[in-house]
Amino acid sequence: MTNVQFNENGLVPAIVQDAQTKEVLTLAYMNQEALDLTIETKESWFYSRSRKELWNKGATSGNKQEVIEIRYDCDQDAVLLFVNPKGPACHTGAVSCFKGDSENDRNTSNPFAILESLEKTISNRK
Amino acid sequence: MTNVQFNENGLVPAIVQDAQTKEVLTLAYMNQEALDLTIETKESWFYSRSRKELWNKGATSGNKQEVIEIRYDCDQDAVLLFVNPKGPACHTGAVSCFKGDSENDRNTSNPFAILESLEKTISNRK
C-alpha cells in the first residue's frame, strides 16, 4: 500500500508526463480524493487550488489524459503520472504547460544579445 | 524577465528531467536564491525543506547535475530543469527518485494477480 505524504494543505504535487514522448506536460496537485479517483478511473484528476475543487482533466475541453502508470518518489511526497493525452495539456492550447517560456527562448528573442556575449569573450582573451 | 511565483513558504517546485533520456529524476523545491544560483552556476541548487538550507545537488556525493535548460510553466509557478546528471539523482542510489515504487510494480509483486484478471476476461466473454 502507498502511504502518500500530503502537505499541510492536504495536497501532493503530481508531475504529468507523456508516456510516449516523455515530455513533461504539467505540474498539478492532488488531494487524497483526486488520487483515489485517478487510480480508480485511470483518468487524471487534480485539485484546483484556485477554484478549490476537484478537477477531472479534460472533462470540459475533451483533452482527457489516460493514465498508464502511477509512480511515487522515494519519500512518497510526489506523484508521477505517465499518460496518453487526448489533446493539449495546457489551457493555452500548448501540448505542454512548459512550452514557450524558457531562459533559452528569452535569449533568442533578442538576437543581438550574442554581440554583448561575443564582446566579453574577445575582451577576456586580450 | 521571469516572474516566478513562489508559494506561501517562498518556494517553487522544480522538476528535474534528464536532458538525454527524458526520465524524470526528482521533484525538489527552490527558493529565489536557489533559482538564482542555478541560473548563475548552471548546476542544480535547491532548498531543503527538512534541513532548512540551500543545497547544491551533488556537492557531497559528487552526483552533480549540469543544467542545460530552465523552463517555467504557463502560470510560472513551477520550474522544469533539463540536466546532464553526473550520477544517480536519488539518495537511495537510484537513477531517479521515482524508481521502484509504482502501482504496476506492486501488482507484479503478486504474479498470480494475472489469474484473477484472466478469469474476469474469460467470464466477460462467455
gemmi code that builds the backbone of each chain (N, CA, C; Angstrom):
import gemmi

chains = {
    "A": [
        ("MET", (0.847, -1.210, 0.000), (0.000, 0.000, 0.000), (0.878, 1.254, 0.000)),
        ("THR", (0.388, 2.260, -0.674), (1.110, 3.531, -0.680), (0.763, 4.298, 0.579)),
        ("ASN", (1.711, 5.114, 0.976), (1.491, 5.966, 2.132), (1.900, 7.378, 1.733)),
        ("VAL", (1.126, 7.932, 0.794), (1.484, 9.228, 0.212), (1.444, 10.323, 1.273)),
        ("GLN", (2.478, 11.136, 1.265), (2.575, 12.239, 2.216), (1.962, 13.493, 1.599)),
        ("PHE", (0.807, 13.863, 2.103), (0.192, 15.110, 1.636), (0.752, 16.261, 2.465)),
        ("ASN", (0.874, 17.436, 1.858), (1.444, 18.583, 2.582), (0.429, 19.196, 3.547)),
        ("GLU", (0.813, 20.320, 4.158), (-0.023, 20.941, 5.194), (-1.386, 21.387, 4.654)),
        ("ASN", (-1.478, 21.487, 3.307), (-2.767, 21.827, 2.698), (-3.513, 20.585, 2.190)),
        ("GLY", (-2.988, 19.422, 2.529), (-3.645, 18.180, 2.097), (-3.401, 17.848, 0.635)),
        ("LEU", (-2.333, 18.413, 0.073), (-2.061, 18.213, -1.355), (-0.698, 17.569, -1.584)),
        ("VAL", (-0.580, 16.898, -2.724), (0.698, 16.350, -3.154), (0.898, 16.791, -4.611)),
        ("PRO", (2.118, 17.236, -4.958), (2.348, 17.633, -6.354), (2.393, 16.403, -7.258)),
        ("ALA", (1.808, 16.536, -8.444), (1.772, 15.439, -9.418), (2.342, 15.925, -10.740)),
        ("ILE", (3.417, 15.272, -11.158), (4.034, 15.562, -12.455), (3.329, 14.714, -13.494)),
        ("VAL", (2.900, 15.332, -14.592), (2.241, 14.583, -15.661), (3.191, 14.499, -16.839)),
        ("GLN", (3.531, 13.262, -17.229), (4.491, 13.043, -18.306), (3.836, 12.227, -19.412)),
        ("ASP", (4.056, 12.615, -20.651), (3.537, 11.861, -21.792), (4.238, 10.507, -21.833)),
        ("ALA", (3.470, 9.429, -21.797), (4.044, 8.079, -21.738), (4.835, 7.740, -22.997)),
        ("GLN", (4.452, 8.330, -24.130), (5.152, 8.035, -25.397), (6.349, 8.957, -25.601)),
        ("THR", (6.097, 10.261, -25.598), (7.157, 11.218, -25.961), (8.059, 11.534, -24.781)),
        ("LYS", (7.613, 11.205, -23.573), (8.340, 11.508, -22.325), (8.363, 13.007, -22.005)),
        ("GLU", (7.611, 13.796, -22.763), (7.561, 15.230, -22.485), (6.802, 15.481, -21.177)),
        ("VAL", (7.332, 16.363, -20.336), (6.614, 16.748, -19.121), (5.529, 17.733, -19.531)),
        ("LEU", (4.298, 17.421, -19.180), (3.161, 18.206, -19.653), (2.709, 19.256, -18.643)),
        ("THR", (2.639, 18.901, -17.389), (2.010, 19.752, -16.377), (2.529, 19.382, -14.999)),
        ("LEU", (2.581, 20.359, -14.124), (2.667, 20.043, -12.693), (1.349, 20.489, -12.073)),
        ("ALA", (0.641, 19.548, -11.461), (-0.640, 19.878, -10.835), (-0.648, 19.303, -9.425)),
        ("TYR", (-1.747, 19.471, -8.717), (-1.810, 18.993, -7.330), (-2.989, 18.054, -7.148)),
        ("MET", (-2.805, 17.079, -6.281), (-3.863, 16.125, -5.949), (-4.122, 16.145, -4.456)),
        ("ASN", (-5.391, 16.020, -4.074), (-5.691, 15.642, -2.688), (-5.971, 14.129, -2.692)),
        ("GLN", (-6.285, 13.597, -1.542), (-6.486, 12.140, -1.458), (-7.569, 11.677, -2.423)),
        ("GLU", (-8.651, 12.465, -2.513), (-9.769, 12.079, -3.367), (-9.359, 12.056, -4.844)),
        ("ALA", (-8.594, 13.068, -5.259), (-8.139, 13.132, -6.651), (-7.243, 11.935, -6.972)),
        ("LEU", (-6.388, 11.585, -6.029), (-5.504, 10.429, -6.242), (-6.324, 9.144, -6.339)),
        ("ASP", (-7.277, 8.986, -5.430), (-8.130, 7.790, -5.451), (-8.904, 7.682, -6.771)),
        ("LEU", (-9.454, 8.814, -7.215), (-10.225, 8.814, -8.462), (-9.332, 8.509, -9.667)),
        ("THR", (-8.088, 8.999, -9.621), (-7.144, 8.738, -10.714), (-6.838, 7.242, -10.796)),
        ("ILE", (-6.601, 6.626, -9.643), (-6.317, 5.187, -9.605), (-7.533, 4.402, -10.086)),
        ("GLU", (-8.709, 4.839, -9.633), (-9.959, 4.120, -9.920), (-10.380, 4.227, -11.380)),
        ("THR", (-10.307, 5.464, -11.924), (-10.858, 5.714, -13.271), (-9.806, 5.627, -14.366)),
        ("LYS", (-8.521, 5.604, -13.991), (-7.421, 5.671, -14.960), (-7.508, 6.907, -15.857)),
        ("GLU", (-8.067, 7.964, -15.289), (-8.026, 9.290, -15.923), (-7.425, 10.228, -14.882)),
        ("SER", (-6.773, 11.306, -15.341), (-6.136, 12.193, -14.366), (-7.149, 13.132, -13.705)),
        ("TRP", (-7.103, 13.137, -12.386), (-7.915, 14.013, -11.550), (-6.970, 14.840, -10.681)),
        ("PHE", (-7.278, 16.129, -10.540), (-6.454, 17.004, -9.713), (-7.339, 17.800, -8.771)),
        ("TYR", (-6.663, 18.570, -7.902), (-7.399, 19.507, -7.061), (-6.964, 20.905, -7.475)),
        ("SER", (-7.895, 21.709, -7.907), (-7.585, 23.070, -8.327), (-7.461, 23.967, -7.101)),
        ("ARG", (-6.261, 24.516, -6.896), (-6.029, 25.392, -5.736), (-6.750, 26.718, -5.891)),
        ("SER", (-6.921, 27.183, -7.146), (-7.605, 28.466, -7.345), (-9.125, 28.312, -7.228)),
        ("ARG", (-9.648, 27.251, -7.825), (-11.107, 27.061, -7.784), (-11.542, 26.283, -6.546)),
        ("LYS", (-10.570, 25.743, -5.831), (-10.827, 24.954, -4.629), (-11.842, 23.832, -4.884)),
        ("GLU", (-11.555, 23.069, -5.966), (-12.445, 21.947, -6.252), (-11.718, 20.852, -7.017)),
        ("LEU", (-12.275, 19.659, -6.963), (-11.764, 18.547, -7.747), (-11.938, 18.861, -9.220)),
        ("TRP", (-11.033, 18.284, -10.011), (-10.973, 18.664, -11.407), (-10.559, 17.448, -12.216)),
        ("ASN", (-11.485, 16.951, -13.031), (-11.171, 15.839, -13.933), (-10.625, 16.446, -15.209)),
        ("LYS", (-9.310, 16.360, -15.375), (-8.625, 16.966, -16.530), (-9.311, 16.584, -17.836)),
        ("GLY", (-9.726, 17.603, -18.598), (-10.317, 17.354, -19.912), (-11.812, 17.147, -19.901)),
        ("ALA", (-12.430, 17.208, -18.716), (-13.877, 16.963, -18.629), (-14.655, 17.977, -19.475)),
        ("THR", (-14.206, 19.235, -19.498), (-14.880, 20.242, -20.338), (-14.233, 20.356, -21.718)),
        ("SER", (-12.899, 20.348, -21.783), (-12.196, 20.554, -23.062), (-12.170, 19.299, -23.938)),
        ("GLY", (-12.371, 18.140, -23.309), (-12.229, 16.886, -24.060), (-10.797, 16.367, -24.071)),
        ("ASN", (-9.873, 17.193, -23.577), (-8.460, 16.790, -23.591), (-8.101, 15.951, -22.364)),
        ("LYS", (-8.768, 14.824, -22.256), (-8.519, 13.938, -21.115), (-7.143, 13.293, -21.217)),
        ("GLN", (-6.727, 12.716, -20.108), (-5.444, 12.014, -20.067), (-5.667, 10.612, -19.523)),
        ("GLU", (-5.405, 9.627, -20.356), (-5.488, 8.234, -19.920), (-4.235, 7.914, -19.107)),
        ("VAL", (-4.419, 7.469, -17.893), (-3.283, 7.216, -17.006), (-2.796, 5.775, -17.166)),
        ("ILE", (-1.558, 5.645, -17.611), (-0.947, 4.351, -17.899), (-0.272, 3.781, -16.658)),
        ("GLU", (0.356, 4.701, -15.893), (1.126, 4.249, -14.736), (1.229, 5.387, -13.729)),
        ("ILE", (1.235, 5.002, -12.463), (1.400, 5.978, -11.385), (2.624, 5.585, -10.575)),
        ("ARG", (3.537, 6.522, -10.411), (4.724, 6.269, -9.585), (4.788, 7.280, -8.443)),
        ("TYR", (5.480, 6.894, -7.392), (5.699, 7.793, -6.252), (7.192, 7.921, -6.047)),
        ("ASP", (7.630, 9.038, -5.480), (9.075, 9.182, -5.310), (9.535, 8.538, -4.005)),
        ("CYS", (10.833, 8.597, -3.763), (11.465, 7.857, -2.662), (10.870, 8.192, -1.302)),
        ("ASP", (10.493, 9.450, -1.097), (9.891, 9.775, 0.201), (8.370, 9.971, 0.091)),
        ("GLN", (7.818, 9.506, -1.011), (6.361, 9.453, -1.233), (5.662, 10.788, -1.047)),
        ("ASP", (6.371, 11.887, -1.371), (5.674, 13.176, -1.326), (5.599, 13.830, -2.700)),
        ("ALA", (5.696, 13.016, -3.740), (5.476, 13.494, -5.105), (4.979, 12.326, -5.944)),
        ("VAL", (4.114, 12.650, -6.904), (3.488, 11.647, -7.762), (3.939, 11.901, -9.197)),
        ("LEU", (4.138, 10.825, -9.942), (4.464, 10.935, -11.370), (3.456, 10.108, -12.147)),
        ("LEU", (2.713, 10.772, -13.029), (1.733, 10.075, -13.863), (2.269, 9.933, -15.279)),
        ("PHE", (2.233, 8.722, -15.814), (2.506, 8.525, -17.235), (1.147, 8.471, -17.924)),
        ("VAL", (0.951, 9.335, -18.905), (-0.373, 9.427, -19.528), (-0.311, 9.363, -21.046)),
        ("ASN", (-1.451, 8.972, -21.625), (-1.693, 9.169, -23.048), (-2.662, 10.334, -23.164)),
        ("PRO", (-2.173, 11.504, -23.568), (-3.058, 12.663, -23.633), (-3.944, 12.634, -24.876)),
        ("LYS", (-5.208, 13.027, -24.680), (-6.143, 13.040, -25.819), (-6.109, 14.382, -26.550)),
        ("GLY", (-5.315, 15.306, -26.041), (-5.199, 16.635, -26.636), (-4.212, 17.433, -25.823)),
        ("PRO", (-4.090, 18.746, -26.113), (-3.122, 19.591, -25.411), (-3.346, 19.569, -23.899)),
        ("ALA", (-2.257, 19.582, -23.140), (-2.371, 19.556, -21.688), (-2.646, 20.949, -21.124)),
        ("CYS", (-2.202, 21.969, -21.838), (-2.240, 23.324, -21.265), (-3.500, 24.079, -21.677)),
        ("HIS", (-3.996, 24.918, -20.775), (-5.199, 25.712, -21.079), (-4.930, 26.730, -22.189)),
        ("THR", (-3.625, 26.983, -22.483), (-3.277, 27.908, -23.572), (-3.378, 27.226, -24.930)),
        ("GLY", (-3.589, 25.906, -24.923), (-3.644, 25.151, -26.178), (-2.301, 24.507, -26.516)),
        ("ALA", (-1.277, 24.786, -25.699), (0.037, 24.174, -25.933), (0.017, 22.721, -25.477)),
        ("VAL", (0.823, 21.908, -26.134), (0.936, 20.495, -25.777), (1.333, 20.348, -24.318)),
        ("SER", (2.270, 21.195, -23.893), (2.784, 21.158, -22.524), (2.680, 22.536, -21.892)),
        ("CYS", (2.439, 22.550, -20.583), (2.425, 23.830, -19.863), (3.823, 24.448, -19.785)),
        ("PHE", (4.841, 23.661, -20.125), (6.221, 24.145, -20.044), (6.759, 24.578, -21.408)),
        ("LYS", (5.885, 24.791, -22.371), (6.284, 25.229, -23.694), (6.438, 26.743, -23.711)),
        ("GLY", (7.444, 27.189, -24.417), (7.487, 28.609, -24.812), (7.829, 29.601, -23.737)),
        ("ASP", (8.404, 29.142, -22.651), (8.855, 30.131, -21.682), (10.134, 29.641, -21.016)),
        ("SER", (11.170, 29.512, -21.807), (12.436, 29.040, -21.253), (13.441, 30.163, -21.259)),
        ("GLU", (14.479, 30.026, -20.444), (15.572, 31.001, -20.457), (16.131, 31.110, -21.880)),
        ("ASN", (16.222, 29.957, -22.555), (16.749, 29.947, -23.918), (15.869, 30.743, -24.874)),
        ("ASP", (14.543, 30.529, -24.746), (13.621, 31.241, -25.620), (13.785, 32.739, -25.449)),
        ("ARG", (13.906, 33.138, -24.195), (14.047, 34.576, -23.943), (15.329, 35.120, -24.569)),
        ("ASN", (16.419, 34.358, -24.433), (17.676, 34.832, -25.009), (17.582, 34.976, -26.521)),
        ("THR", (16.930, 34.001, -27.172), (16.880, 34.071, -28.622), (15.869, 35.118, -29.098)),
        ("SER", (15.023, 35.603, -28.183), (14.082, 36.660, -28.583), (14.839, 37.968, -28.815)),
        ("ASN", (16.046, 38.093, -28.277), (16.904, 39.225, -28.596), (18.132, 38.710, -29.332)),
        ("PRO", (18.088, 38.726, -30.678), (19.179, 38.123, -31.454), (20.506, 38.861, -31.267)),
        ("PHE", (20.444, 40.116, -30.805), (21.661, 40.900, -30.654), (22.381, 40.620, -29.328)),
        ("ALA", (21.739, 39.844, -28.452), (22.342, 39.505, -27.157), (23.687, 38.817, -27.358)),
        ("ILE", (23.801, 38.084, -28.474), (25.047, 37.374, -28.772), (26.220, 38.346, -28.901)),
        ("LEU", (25.960, 39.565, -29.384), (27.038, 40.549, -29.602), (27.709, 40.923, -28.283)),
        ("GLU", (26.866, 41.137, -27.264), (27.395, 41.501, -25.952), (28.258, 40.361, -25.402)),
        ("SER", (27.760, 39.142, -25.583), (28.479, 37.951, -25.122), (29.821, 37.815, -25.860)),
        ("LEU", (29.769, 38.045, -27.174), (30.969, 37.971, -28.024), (31.996, 39.026, -27.594)),
        ("GLU", (31.507, 40.221, -27.316), (32.379, 41.334, -26.911), (33.138, 40.971, -25.628)),
        ("LYS", (32.401, 40.343, -24.689), (33.015, 39.931, -23.412), (34.106, 38.888, -23.645)),
        ("THR", (33.787, 37.906, -24.524), (34.750, 36.835, -24.809), (36.030, 37.418, -25.409)),
        ("ILE", (35.865, 38.308, -26.382), (37.024, 38.931, -27.049), (37.847, 39.715, -26.023)),
        ("SER", (37.130, 40.449, -25.192), (37.787, 41.268, -24.168), (38.579, 40.391, -23.187)),
        ("ASN", (37.977, 39.252, -22.802), (38.643, 38.342, -21.865), (39.899, 37.699, -22.449)),
        ("ARG", (39.947, 37.613, -23.773), (41.068, 36.916, -24.430), (42.193, 37.862, -24.819)),
        ("LYS", (42.031, 39.158, -24.577), (43.070, 40.142, -24.929), (44.359, 39.871, -24.173)),
    ],
    "B": [
        ("MET", (12.073, 39.013, -18.691), (12.389, 38.592, -17.313), (11.326, 37.629, -16.790)),
        ("THR", (11.761, 36.723, -15.966), (10.811, 35.796, -15.373), (10.180, 36.446, -14.152)),
        ("ASN", (8.988, 35.999, -13.877), (8.297, 36.494, -12.693), (7.773, 35.279, -11.942)),
        ("VAL", (8.697, 34.482, -11.451), (8.339, 33.203, -10.852), (7.499, 33.423, -9.590)),
        ("GLN", (6.434, 32.643, -9.502), (5.520, 32.735, -8.357), (5.958, 31.744, -7.280)),
        ("PHE", (6.524, 32.251, -6.210), (6.890, 31.395, -5.090), (5.662, 31.239, -4.191)),
        ("ASN", (5.541, 30.076, -3.562), (4.364, 29.838, -2.716), (4.480, 30.540, -1.362)),
        ("GLU", (3.536, 30.258, -0.468), (3.483, 30.979, 0.816), (4.718, 30.713, 1.677)),
        ("ASN", (5.464, 29.647, 1.334), (6.716, 29.365, 2.046), (7.944, 29.881, 1.291)),
        ("GLY", (7.693, 30.647, 0.214), (8.800, 31.194, -0.562), (9.474, 30.170, -1.465)),
        ("LEU", (8.732, 29.099, -1.779), (9.319, 28.022, -2.586), (8.545, 27.794, -3.884)),
        ("VAL", (9.247, 27.264, -4.863), (8.602, 26.856, -6.110), (9.068, 25.421, -6.392)),
        ("PRO", (8.147, 24.524, -6.800), (8.567, 23.161, -7.125), (9.368, 23.127, -8.431)),
        ("ALA", (10.416, 22.298, -8.435), (11.265, 22.172, -9.619), (11.357, 20.704, -10.019)),
        ("ILE", (10.907, 20.416, -11.232), (11.004, 19.073, -11.787), (12.368, 18.956, -12.458)),
        ("VAL", (13.084, 17.884, -12.146), (14.393, 17.664, -12.762), (14.268, 16.519, -13.751)),
        ("GLN", (14.572, 16.816, -15.015), (14.425, 15.811, -16.065), (15.768, 15.602, -16.766)),
        ("ASP", (16.122, 14.352, -17.022), (17.349, 14.042, -17.748), (17.205, 14.561, -19.178)),
        ("ALA", (18.144, 15.414, -19.596), (18.043, 16.042, -20.919), (18.168, 15.022, -22.052)),
        ("GLN", (18.885, 13.923, -21.809), (19.070, 12.910, -22.854), (17.949, 11.877, -22.833)),
        ("THR", (17.771, 11.224, -21.688), (16.826, 10.103, -21.625), (15.390, 10.563, -21.422)),
        ("LYS", (15.206, 11.825, -21.006), (13.881, 12.405, -20.697), (13.253, 11.807, -19.431)),
        ("GLU", (14.009, 11.005, -18.707), (13.484, 10.440, -17.466), (13.331, 11.547, -16.417)),
        ("VAL", (12.209, 11.540, -15.699), (12.038, 12.479, -14.594), (12.820, 11.930, -13.407)),
        ("LEU", (13.738, 12.748, -12.882), (14.659, 12.275, -11.852), (14.185, 12.605, -10.443)),
        ("THR", (13.700, 13.806, -10.253), (13.412, 14.302, -8.898), (12.385, 15.422, -8.968)),
        ("LEU", (11.598, 15.553, -7.915), (10.885, 16.809, -7.681), (11.484, 17.424, -6.426)),
        ("ALA", (12.035, 18.625, -6.579), (12.625, 19.311, -5.433), (12.056, 20.732, -5.370)),
        ("TYR", (12.520, 21.513, -4.420), (11.988, 22.878, -4.257), (13.115, 23.894, -4.303)),
        ("MET", (12.807, 25.059, -4.849), (13.774, 26.154, -4.908), (13.201, 27.385, -4.224)),
        ("ASN", (14.064, 28.109, -3.523), (13.693, 29.479, -3.167), (14.363, 30.413, -4.197)),
        ("GLN", (14.168, 31.714, -4.052), (14.722, 32.645, -5.040), (16.233, 32.464, -5.177)),
        ("GLU", (16.911, 32.282, -4.046), (18.372, 32.164, -4.072), (18.822, 30.902, -4.816)),
        ("ALA", (18.132, 29.794, -4.571), (18.466, 28.541, -5.258), (18.271, 28.693, -6.764)),
        ("LEU", (17.199, 29.370, -7.159), (16.942, 29.594, -8.586), (18.033, 30.474, -9.190)),
        ("ASP", (18.375, 31.555, -8.488), (19.430, 32.456, -8.969), (20.752, 31.710, -9.126)),
        ("LEU", (21.093, 30.899, -8.123), (22.361, 30.157, -8.160), (22.362, 29.131, -9.291)),
        ("THR", (21.200, 28.524, -9.542), (21.089, 27.542, -10.629), (21.330, 28.218, -11.982)),
        ("ILE", (20.718, 29.385, -12.171), (20.895, 30.132, -13.419), (22.369, 30.559, -13.574)),
        ("GLU", (22.944, 31.018, -12.466), (24.306, 31.572, -12.478), (25.373, 30.490, -12.691)),
        ("THR", (25.221, 29.357, -11.964), (26.292, 28.338, -11.971), (26.044, 27.212, -12.970)),
        ("LYS", (24.829, 27.146, -13.511), (24.421, 26.044, -14.397), (24.579, 24.679, -13.712)),
        ("GLU", (24.433, 24.684, -12.405), (24.324, 23.451, -11.610), (23.013, 23.565, -10.834)),
        ("SER", (22.413, 22.395, -10.500), (21.137, 22.494, -9.793), (21.330, 22.794, -8.305)),
        ("TRP", (20.605, 23.783, -7.846), (20.556, 24.189, -6.446), (19.107, 24.109, -5.986)),
        ("PHE", (18.898, 23.598, -4.772), (17.546, 23.510, -4.232), (17.515, 24.062, -2.822)),
        ("TYR", (16.312, 24.104, -2.274), (16.174, 24.452, -0.864), (15.626, 23.222, -0.157)),
        ("SER", (16.376, 22.721, 0.820), (15.925, 21.544, 1.552), (14.918, 21.966, 2.617)),
        ("ARG", (13.698, 21.441, 2.498), (12.649, 21.799, 3.471), (12.912, 21.158, 4.819)),
        ("SER", (13.546, 19.971, 4.829), (13.814, 19.306, 6.109), (15.015, 19.942, 6.815)),
        ("ARG", (16.070, 20.204, 6.065), (17.265, 20.774, 6.682), (17.205, 22.295, 6.757)),
        ("LYS", (16.213, 22.871, 6.077), (16.042, 24.320, 6.025), (17.314, 25.040, 5.588)),
        ("GLU", (17.882, 24.538, 4.480), (19.079, 25.210, 3.962), (19.221, 24.999, 2.462)),
        ("LEU", (20.002, 25.882, 1.846), (20.322, 25.755, 0.434), (21.130, 24.491, 0.231)),
        ("TRP", (21.001, 23.921, -0.944), (21.556, 22.604, -1.194), (22.002, 22.533, -2.652)),
        ("ASN", (23.317, 22.450, -2.839), (23.872, 22.291, -4.186), (23.911, 20.794, -4.467)),
        ("LYS", (22.984, 20.329, -5.276), (22.840, 18.899, -5.569), (24.179, 18.287, -5.973)),
        ("GLY", (24.601, 17.259, -5.267), (25.836, 16.557, -5.606), (27.092, 17.134, -4.971)),
        ("ALA", (26.952, 18.186, -4.185), (28.133, 18.827, -3.587), (28.899, 17.833, -2.705)),
        ("THR", (28.180, 16.979, -1.979), (28.862, 15.970, -1.151), (29.021, 14.633, -1.884)),
        ("SER", (27.986, 14.204, -2.609), (28.029, 12.884, -3.267), (28.837, 12.901, -4.568)),
        ("GLY", (29.018, 14.079, -5.133), (29.666, 14.160, -6.442), (28.692, 14.012, -7.596)),
        ("ASN", (27.446, 13.668, -7.269), (26.439, 13.464, -8.315), (25.764, 14.775, -8.714)),
        ("LYS", (26.579, 15.697, -9.213), (26.033, 16.993, -9.621), (25.183, 16.869, -10.877)),
        ("GLN", (24.432, 17.918, -11.135), (23.586, 17.951, -12.332), (23.912, 19.214, -13.117)),
        ("GLU", (24.425, 19.039, -14.319), (24.680, 20.186, -15.195), (23.351, 20.632, -15.799)),
        ("VAL", (23.013, 21.878, -15.609), (21.711, 22.362, -16.073), (21.834, 22.900, -17.503)),
        ("ILE", (21.114, 22.246, -18.406), (21.161, 22.582, -19.830), (20.133, 23.649, -20.166)),
        ("GLU", (18.975, 23.561, -19.541), (17.893, 24.488, -19.870), (16.946, 24.613, -18.683)),
        ("ILE", (16.393, 25.784, -18.519), (15.400, 26.027, -17.461), (14.121, 26.510, -18.120)),
        ("ARG", (13.033, 25.851, -17.817), (11.734, 26.284, -18.335), (10.788, 26.589, -17.183)),
        ("TYR", (9.786, 27.408, -17.453), (8.755, 27.726, -16.466), (7.421, 27.360, -17.072)),
        ("ASP", (6.435, 27.066, -16.234), (5.147, 26.681, -16.809), (4.289, 27.921, -17.082)),
        ("CYS", (3.098, 27.672, -17.627), (2.251, 28.747, -18.131), (1.913, 29.788, -17.077)),
        ("ASP", (1.731, 29.367, -15.833), (1.454, 30.366, -14.795), (2.671, 30.617, -13.895)),
        ("GLN", (3.815, 30.183, -14.374), (5.106, 30.478, -13.731), (5.188, 30.092, -12.261)),
        ("ASP", (4.477, 29.030, -11.889), (4.615, 28.553, -10.512), (5.196, 27.142, -10.444)),
        ("ALA", (5.906, 26.765, -11.497), (6.647, 25.502, -11.500), (7.826, 25.655, -12.454)),
        ("VAL", (8.918, 24.986, -12.100), (10.166, 25.070, -12.864), (10.473, 23.680, -13.417)),
        ("LEU", (11.020, 23.635, -14.623), (11.467, 22.374, -15.217), (12.931, 22.536, -15.611)),
        ("LEU", (13.793, 21.709, -15.026), (15.221, 21.734, -15.352), (15.556, 20.552, -16.248)),
        ("PHE", (16.223, 20.817, -17.356), (16.812, 19.746, -18.161), (18.264, 19.650, -17.752)),
        ("VAL", (18.676, 18.458, -17.316), (20.028, 18.324, -16.777), (20.801, 17.163, -17.412)),
        ("ASN", (22.116, 17.262, -17.327), (23.003, 16.119, -17.555), (23.481, 15.673, -16.189)),
        ("PRO", (22.963, 14.548, -15.679), (23.354, 14.119, -14.336), (24.721, 13.438, -14.351)),
        ("LYS", (25.523, 13.733, -13.344), (26.859, 13.131, -13.240), (26.808, 11.813, -12.463)),
        ("GLY", (25.626, 11.435, -11.985), (25.447, 10.209, -11.216), (23.991, 10.098, -10.824)),
        ("PRO", (23.652, 9.118, -9.982), (22.266, 8.902, -9.578), (21.660, 10.164, -8.948)),
        ("ALA", (20.400, 10.411, -9.234), (19.737, 11.595, -8.670), (19.265, 11.338, -7.247)),
        ("CYS", (18.978, 10.082, -6.931), (18.312, 9.780, -5.656), (19.309, 9.409, -4.562)),
        ("HIS", (18.979, 9.801, -3.334), (19.859, 9.473, -2.211), (19.915, 7.960, -1.957)),
        ("THR", (18.956, 7.215, -2.540), (18.963, 5.753, -2.393), (19.960, 5.099, -3.353)),
        ("GLY", (20.513, 5.903, -4.271), (21.420, 5.360, -5.276), (20.724, 5.057, -6.589)),
        ("ALA", (19.413, 5.236, -6.624), (18.658, 5.008, -7.856), (18.861, 6.187, -8.815)),
        ("VAL", (18.798, 5.881, -10.108), (18.945, 6.923, -11.134), (17.912, 8.014, -10.927)),
        ("SER", (16.685, 7.598, -10.603), (15.575, 8.527, -10.413), (14.918, 8.280, -9.063)),
        ("CYS", (14.436, 9.347, -8.450), (13.690, 9.204, -7.198), (12.343, 8.518, -7.415)),
        ("PHE", (11.937, 8.389, -8.684), (10.647, 7.767, -8.988), (10.782, 6.304, -9.408)),
        ("LYS", (11.930, 5.711, -9.133), (12.148, 4.313, -9.472), (11.586, 3.414, -8.385)),
        ("GLY", (11.022, 2.307, -8.797), (10.798, 1.213, -7.861), (9.649, 1.373, -6.890)),
        ("ASP", (8.752, 2.287, -7.179), (7.579, 2.339, -6.309), (6.363, 2.765, -7.113)),
        ("SER", (5.992, 1.912, -8.036), (4.845, 2.243, -8.874), (3.700, 1.296, -8.566)),
        ("GLU", (2.504, 1.726, -8.939), (1.329, 0.853, -8.787), (1.569, -0.454, -9.537)),
        ("ASN", (2.207, -0.338, -10.726), (2.486, -1.527, -11.528), (3.433, -2.476, -10.813)),
        ("ASP", (4.522, -1.884, -10.232), (5.490, -2.713, -9.519), (4.795, -3.518, -8.441)),
        ("ARG", (3.891, -2.871, -7.742), (3.190, -3.572, -6.674), (2.358, -4.720, -7.242)),
        ("ASN", (1.694, -4.460, -8.377), (0.874, -5.510, -8.966), (1.714, -6.705, -9.390)),
        ("THR", (2.894, -6.440, -9.989), (3.705, -7.545, -10.480), (4.398, -8.273, -9.333)),
        ("SER", (4.369, -7.677, -8.128), (4.954, -8.376, -6.990), (4.070, -9.578, -6.614)),
        ("ASN", (2.843, -9.563, -7.094), (1.986, -10.742, -6.964), (1.755, -11.314, -8.359)),
        ("PRO", (2.582, -12.303, -8.781), (2.493, -12.807, -10.153), (1.156, -13.490, -10.442)),
        ("PHE", (0.454, -13.909, -9.393), (-0.813, -14.610, -9.608), (-1.993, -13.661, -9.828)),
        ("ALA", (-1.732, -12.346, -9.671), (-2.800, -11.363, -9.877), (-3.361, -11.465, -11.291)),
        ("ILE", (-2.499, -11.878, -12.235), (-2.925, -12.016, -13.626), (-4.044, -13.045, -13.766)),
        ("LEU", (-4.064, -14.078, -12.901), (-5.080, -15.129, -12.992), (-6.483, -14.580, -12.755)),
        ("GLU", (-6.560, -13.715, -11.743), (-7.855, -13.104, -11.427), (-8.350, -12.266, -12.609)),
        ("SER", (-7.401, -11.519, -13.186), (-7.712, -10.664, -14.320), (-8.166, -11.511, -15.520)),
        ("LEU", (-7.454, -12.626, -15.748), (-7.764, -13.544, -16.852), (-9.151, -14.163, -16.653)),
        ("GLU", (-9.429, -14.549, -15.416), (-10.715, -15.156, -15.081), (-11.870, -14.190, -15.419)),
        ("LYS", (-11.659, -12.908, -15.081), (-12.677, -11.884, -15.363), (-12.915, -11.743, -16.865)),
        ("THR", (-11.791, -11.719, -17.623), (-11.890, -11.555, -19.077), (-12.662, -12.717, -19.685)),
        ("ILE", (-12.305, -13.939, -19.277), (-12.980, -15.142, -19.801), (-14.470, -15.090, -19.458)),
        ("SER", (-14.749, -14.726, -18.217), (-16.125, -14.647, -17.750), (-16.931, -13.623, -18.565)),
        ("ASN", (-16.280, -12.465, -18.847), (-16.957, -11.414, -19.623), (-17.253, -11.842, -21.054)),
        ("ARG", (-16.450, -12.772, -21.567), (-16.593, -13.165, -22.975), (-17.519, -14.361, -23.159)),
        ("LYS", (-18.045, -14.876, -22.068), (-18.943, -16.038, -22.175), (-20.178, -15.717, -22.991)),
    ],
}
model = gemmi.Model(1)
for chain_id, residues in chains.items():
    chain = gemmi.Chain(chain_id)
    for i, (resn, *xyz) in enumerate(residues, 1):
        res = gemmi.Residue()
        res.name, res.seqid = resn, gemmi.SeqId(i, " ")
        for name, pos in zip(("N", "CA", "C"), xyz):
            atom = gemmi.Atom()
            atom.name, atom.element = name, gemmi.Element(name[0])
            atom.pos, atom.b_iso = gemmi.Position(*pos), 0.0
            res.add_atom(atom)
        chain.add_residue(res)
    model.add_chain(chain)
structure = gemmi.Structure()
structure.add_model(model)
structure.setup_entities()
